[in-house]
Amino acid sequence: METITKNKAVEFFNKFNEYLEAYAFRDIAKQPPQPPENSTYYQKHDINLPNNFDHKVCSFYVVNMATFIFENGKVYARVPAQIFNTSPVKIYGADKVKTVYNKFNVPVISINGIDPIKFIADYAYKYFLLKNVHGAVTYFIRSFTGCPYYSVPIKVEDTDFVIQFEDGSNATWSTKLSNIWSESAAISKSELFARKFWKGK
């Protein structure tokens, strides 16, 4: 997945605005000529209007590339088929997803340098706010790949994961915030906002 800095985004918007004036004219974008058979065929765009979408952190969802399961006393990583109707590949990229998906039958021996069972129990009890650790872990396994931020207000220091597998390989990913209003593009659009928010914490 491609990312962009805030400065680059502002520069891009300014250039786009400049080129749009020269190439398409604002009034045409605002009121495009419509074919007789469909008066709403072309979308109207008034680029002078401010972006009125109200970004609230509580409206975002916490997204992770994989979750974990327990089998015969060992921990395994699992990549879901979809995260909010979007392929994990679209969110994280094929190469990163494959590093976990291809280890379907390889036990995890550490998460961020910690025994995986202890890490999962500590993380679950910290963020999933249930009275006992067993219930928290169950909720963690079910919800780790996607849950509302307002119910799991993660801290920036808990957003990076290094997974060590029994065969000596490892995989890494970072938690992302998703704004469900734009499913396929939500992750990349919200990431800039999330980074800005976390830097202010």
Secondary structure, 3 states (H helix, E strand, C coil): CCCCCHHHHHHHHHHHHHHHHHHCCHHHHHCCCCCCCCCCCCCCCCCCCCCCCCCCHHHCEEECCCEEEEECCEEEEECCCCECCECHHHHHCHHHHHHHHCCCCCCEEEECCECHHHHHHHHHHHHCCCCCHHHHHHHHHHHCCEEECCCCCCCHHHCEEEEEECCCCEEEEECEEECHHHCCCHHHHHHHHHHHHHHCC
